[in-house]
Amino acid sequence: MSKAPPAAPGLHLDSLLAHGGGGFDAATGAVVPPIPTATTFVRDENYAPVSADHIYSRDDNALFKKTEGLIAALEGGADSRLFSSGMAAVAAVARSVPPGGTLLVQSGIYWGTTLFLRKLCARNKVALIEADACDRQAFLDEISVTRPDLVWLEVPSNPFLKVADIKSIAAQCKQAGSVLAVDATAATPLILKPLALGADLVMHSATKALNGHSDLLGGVVTTPDAASDAWRFITEERKLAGAVLGSFETWLLLRGLRTLALRVERMNANAMAVATFLATHPKVDAVLYPGLAGHPQHELAKSQMQGGFGSLLSVLVKGGKDDALKVAGALDLFQRATSLGGTESLVEHRFTIEGEGSGIPENLLRLSIGIEHGNDLLSDLDQALAGI
């Protein structure tokens, strides 16, 4: 079982991050942990493991446990598990719903998650209900009536940046006997802590801001209760299905986590500046960002999110698809690529990526804001918008 690393009384999470979870390599004194490459471990002449905690590297990896412990501490959780990608983490949680069960998922979230859940539920004869989690009372009523095995939220949602009321939904899930899982990738654990609001599971695509350097695929799930049935299933699923993160990727993730606090601080400040700038720009129809006072869930976001509102936002460019693509094509500093949470700012024409049936407006550009100087980002956006 992964344990959160010990921390001195009053030690801030920023300090814990800076030290990569605390401590040093006991064998050498190195301040950076080694990359374990062994896949299997020997036994003695009586066939007892030389190390009781090391049988096979699919689960027995000291670097996994160190990194999982750090993430559990960030989430305020009891245990974490790393996966080979964000979608592998999504899949492990979703497969906890038995055939014939019910899954209630927030509508308008990351299309990859929605598409996977639709296909999984169709194959496994799981009833899938998609509903707007921001229609609070209707969503609560849905939980009360259908009593789903699993409720899936994404806060803030991607790419519409909607913010669901996690606390109220969690309370309703408890009454209905439903497991609540929250994908908080767009916020990071430094901004949003769903477990503290009552969620049973929190998931992140570690590919994004947790790593922050656009050079690995990874996912992580964390629980507040390591003895729960849901957690027993997920840990067994990771071990037996083998969707584990590689040792080198885990080492990169732990290295990225060391600068998470600094990156999140700059990215959030930049995102707020960009959203404020674009909100009054004559070539922009709307800006979707929970940090803006005009956002429908702004007050809720303020109550749930601490120290910022995330580095992801979407912009509806005046005009149609061609205008949005022209703006994206004219950007110089923003790179045209699909992802979020990296040090570099990215622009994505989401409709091109997801296509028909996804419900994405053709004039929507999704912006992932990085750590560049804020004025450079504003200048780049301004010159690109001037061309339409």
N, C-alpha and C positions, 0 to 999 in steps of 0.2 A: 504493500500500500504506500502511495506517495504521501509524504507528510510535508506540511509547510515548514520551511527552514526556521530555526530558532532566531529570534530577533531580540536585541537588547530592549529593555523597557523604554517605550517612547520613541523607538526608532521609526523614522518616516519611511514609507514605501519607496520614495525616491532613492533613499540610501540603500535599501535592500536591493533595488534594481541595479544601482551603480556597481554593486559588488557581485552581481550575477547570482543572487540568492544567498550570498554569505559564504564565508569560509574559503579554504584553499585545498588543493590536492594534498591529501595526507601523506602520500608516498613520496612526493618530491618537494612540496611547499610551493608549487606553481600557483600563481594567482588566477590563472586561466585553466579550466579543467581540460584534461586530455580527451581525445576522441576515441572511444572504445571501438575496436574493429572486430573483436572476437564474436563469433556467432554461437559458440557452444563452450561449455566449461567442464573440466575433468572431475572425476570422482576418485575417492581413495580406494585402497585394496578391498575394503568392505562395501564398496559401491555407494558410499555416502558422499553427497556433494562436498567438495572441499570448501565451498562457500554456500551456505544454505540459501542465500538470496540470488544465486547465479546458477541457473539450469540451462536456459536457452535464451538467446538475446531478443527473441520476439517480445518478451515481457521483461526479462532480467537485464536491464541496461542502466548503469548508475547515472549516466547523463540524462536519460529519460526522467529518472526519479528526481534529480536535482532541478531540472527545468519544470517538471510538473509541480513540484513543491513550491517553486517560486510563483507560478501562475495561480496555484490554489491560494497562496497568501494574498496575491493581488485581488482575487475575487472575493476574499473572505470566506473561502470554501474549505471543505475537509479533504478533498481529493480531486485530482485532475488526471486525464489521460490524453496523451498526444496521439494524433492520427496522421496518416500520410497526406491528407489534404483537407480543406474545409468541407468538401462534399463527402469525404469518407466519414468525417465526424457527423455530418447531417444524416448520412445513411445509417450509421450505428444507432443513433437516437431513434430515427423513424422506424427501424426494424424491431424496436421494442414493442410496437403495436402488434398484437397477435392477429392471425387471419380471422376475419369476421368481426374485428374490432372497429373502432371509430377514431379518426384523426381530424381534428379541427385546426385549420391553418389560416393564418392571416392572409387576406388577399392583397395583391399589389406589392409582393415582396420580390426578392431576387428571382429572376426567371429560372435560373438553373435549379434552385430549390423547388419551386413550384412544379416544374416539368418532371423532376425526379420523383416528387411525392405523388404526382398523378400516375406515373407509370408504375411505381411500386405498389400503390394501393390497388390499381387495376389488376396487377398480377397476383396479389395476395388476398384479393377479395376483402379489402379494408374499405369501409365507408369513408370517403373523403368529403369534408365540408369546407368550403372556402368562404370566408366572411370578412367584412371590414372590421378590424379590431378597434378602429377609432370611432365607430358607432357603438359607443361604450355599452349602453343598455341592451341593445340588440345582441351584442356579442356575449354579454353576461347571460342573457336569456338563452342563447344557443347552448352555452355550457350547461346550464341548469336543465334544459330539456333533453339534450342528446347525451350528456354525461360521457364525453369522449375519453378514450384511454389516454390520449396525448393531445395537448394544445401547443401549437407552435407559433411563436411571435418573432418578429424581427424589429428591433428598436435601436436607432431609427431605421425605417424601412428603406430599401434600395430599389429604385432610384427616387421614390416619391418623398422620402424623408418624413414619413408619418410617425407619430409617437403614440404608442398604445399605453394605457394605464396599467402598468405591470402589477402594482399593488392590489388594485381592485380585481383584476383578472385572476391573480394568484389566490386571493381569498375565495373567489367563486370556485376555482379549481379544487381547493381543499374540501369544500362542501360537497362537490360532485365526485370526489375521488379520482380526479384527473391529474396527470403529471403535466406540469408546465415547463416547457423548454423555451429559452429566449436566445436568439442569435443577436449578439450585441457587437458584431464585428465593426460596424461603422462608428461605434462610440469608444471602444477600448475599455478595459477594466478601470482605468484611471478616471473615466468620465461617468460611467454607468455601472452599477453593481446590482444586477437583477436578483442575485441570491438574497441580498439584504431586503429586497422588496417582496420576497416570498416565493420566487421561482425555485423549481426543483432542479433545474439544469440550466447552465449557461454555456453557449457555444461561441467560438471565434474561429474564423479562418485566420490561422496564424500566418498565412501567406501575406496578409495585409499589414496593418500597423504594428502588430506585435513584433514581427520581424523587421518591417519597415524599409527593406532594401531591395525588394523586387527580385530576389535571387533564390527563393525556395518555395515549395508547396508544403503546407502543413495545416493541421486543424487541432483544436483542443476542446474538450468538454470538461466541465467542473461541476461538482455537486456539493451541497452543504451536508449531505448525509451519506456517508460511505457504506452504510448498512442497508440502504433502501433496495427494494427489488429492482427498480429501474437502473440503479448504479451497478448492481451485480450483473445484470444483463449486459450493460454497455462494456464493462471491463472484460467480461467473458467474450463478447463479440469482438473486441479489439484483439484479444489474445488468439482466439481460435480462427477468426477470419483473416488475421494477419495484416490488417491495414495500418501498419506501424510506420512511424517516421524513421528515416535513416539516421545513423549516428552523426554523420557530417551535417545533415540538415538541422538536427537538434542542436548541434554546436553553433551553427549559424544563428538559429533562433535565440539561443541564450545570449549570444553576442549582441544581437539586435535589441533584446530586452534591456540591456544595460543602458541604452540611451533613450528608452521609451518615454520617460518623463520629460526630457528636454524636447524630443520631437513632437510629442503631443501638445506641449505648451505652445511651440511655434506654429504648428499646423492649425491648431484651434484659433489662435490669434489671426493668422492669415485668412482662414476661412471666414471668420466674422467680418474682416475688412473687405474681402471680396464680395460677400453676400450683401453687405451694406452698400457698397459701390454699385453693384449691378441692380439693386432694388429700385434705384431712381434713374437708371440709364434709359434713354429714350428708345433704344433698340431692343429692349427686353420687355417681354410681356409679364413674366413672373419669375420670382426666385423661390425655390423650395428649400428652406433651411430653418430648422427649429429655433435657431438663435435670433431670428427676426421677430420683432413684436407683432407683426401682422400674421405670423404663422398660426394656423388654427389650434395647434396644441402647444403654443409657446409657454403658457403658464405651467402646464403639465410637465413640459420638458425642463423648465427651471426647477421644479420640485424633485425631479428624478435624476437629473444630470448635474454633476458638480464640476466646476472649473472649465466649462466650455460646452460646446454642442456638437463636437465632432468636426472632421475635416472633409466630409462629403457634402456636396450640395448639387442641386440640379437647376438648370436655367431654361426657361421657355423663351426662345428667340422669337422676335416679331417676324411673322412670315411663316413659311413652311419648311419642308425638308431641305430644299435647295439652299435656303438662307442659313439654316443651321449648319449644313455641311460647309458652306462658304466661310462661316465664322471659324469653324474647326480647322479648316484648311489654311486660314490666314494666321493662326496662332504660331508664334515663334518659340517662346519659352515653354509653353505647355506642350507636352508630347502627346501625340495621338496614339493612345494605347488603352487596352482593357485591363483595369485593375484599380486598386485604391490603397491608400495607406502608406505609400512609399515616400521617400525623401523628395522625389521629383513630382511636380504637378502634372496631372494627366487630364486630357479631355476625351470624352467618348460620345459618339453619336449612338445613343443606346438603341434606337430603332434599327439601325443597320446591323447591330450585333444580334438582337433578339428577334426582329422581324415581325411579320403579321401574326396576330393572335396573342401577342404579349401585352397588348394594351398600352404600349409606350407611345406618347405623342411624337409625331415625326419631327417636331421642332425642338425636342428636348436634348440638351447637352448636359451630360453628367460630368462634374468637375471633382477631381480628387486633388485637394490642395496639399502641397508639400511644404518644405522648409526654406524655400527661397526667400529673398527679401520681398516683403509685401508690396512695395512700390513697383517692383519689376513685374509682378503678377498683374497689378492693376493696369499698368501701361500696356502690357501685352493684350489684355482683354479689350481695352479701349480701342487700340489700333485695329484689332480684328473686327470689332463690331462696327467700326467706322466704314467698313467696306460694303455694308449691306444697306 
